[in-house]
Amino acid sequence: MPKRKERDYPFRHSIASLFDKPDFAASAVTLRSDFAFGVDKHWRFVKLLRNLIPDAADSKARNVLQTLSELLLHRLNQVSELLSIYLDRQIWQYVTEGPRKRPRHH
């Protein structure tokens, strides 16, 4: 029985490897915009969460909402930095230099 050929989906690879194959370059840009969209949705969620703080029943509930929103904001800042530092740099390098060439092993 012949082996089934598996498709080579871009999401199965590391982000850096998306830039090794010209076919995946568009996927890398799409992935970057999808990440940015996801981060933006989370920012909106945190904003809604922060709007609930004044309406909380007591001080403990307000403190919990405040702490939770601060933790979420911290994590979102980290994700935003990673996106802008790593992924944007990789996309820029790919656009200016083209796909990376890997050394051949004999």
N, C-alpha and C positions, 0 to 999 in steps of 0.2 A: 504494500500500500504506500503510495507516494506521500511524502510529508507535505503538509499544507504550508504554503508560503504566508508568512506573517507580514502584515503591512508595517511600514516604518513610520509610525505616527510621531510627530514632533514632540508631543507631551511625554513620550517615554524616554527622552534624552535629557541630559543635564542642560542647563541654560547655555553654558559655554559651547556645547557641541552643536547648538542650533546655528552657530555661525561658521561651522566647518563645512556645511553643505549649502550650496547656493539655493537649493529648493526650500530650505527651511528659513531663509532670511526674512521672508514676508511673515512667516509664523512667529519669528522673534519679535518683530514690530507689533504684530497683533497681540502677542502675549503681553508685551509691555503695556499696551493700551488697556488690555483686560485687567492687568494688575492695578493700574491707575484707577480704573473704574471701580474695582473692588475696594480699594482704599478710600475712594471718595464716598462710597456707600457707607462704609464704616464710620467715616467722619460725621456723616449726617446722622447716623444712629447715636453716636456719642453726643451730638448737639441736642437731639431729642431727649436723651437721657438727662442731660444737664438741665433742660427745661423743666424736668419733673422735680428737681431738687426743692424749689420753693413750695411745691404742693405736697411734699411728703408729710405724713401724719405727725411725726415727732423728730426730735433731734438725732436719734439713732438712725432712723431711716435716711435722713438728709446726709448724715456722715457716711453711711454705706454708699449712697449714690455718688457722693463727692469722691470718695476713695476709688470706687469702681471706675468712674469716668476719668480720673487722673491716671490710673493704671492703663486703661485703654488708650488714652491720648499718648502716653509714653511709648507704648508698643506701636501705635500707628506712626509716630514720628520715626521710630527705628526702621519700620518697613519703608516709609517714604524715602529715607536716606539711602537705604540699600538699593531701592529702585533707581533713584537718581544717580547714585555713584556707580554702581556696578552695571546694571542693565543698560542704562543710557550710554555709558562708556563703551560697552561691548557693541552696541548698535552703531555708535559713531565710528569706532574702529572698523567695523565691517563696511560701512558706507565709504569710508575714505581709503581703506586698504584692500578691500575685497576679502574673500574667504581665506582663512588661515591654511597654510600648507603644513601638513604633518610630515615629520621625517620618516623616510622609509626604513624599515628594519629588514636586514637581509638574513 
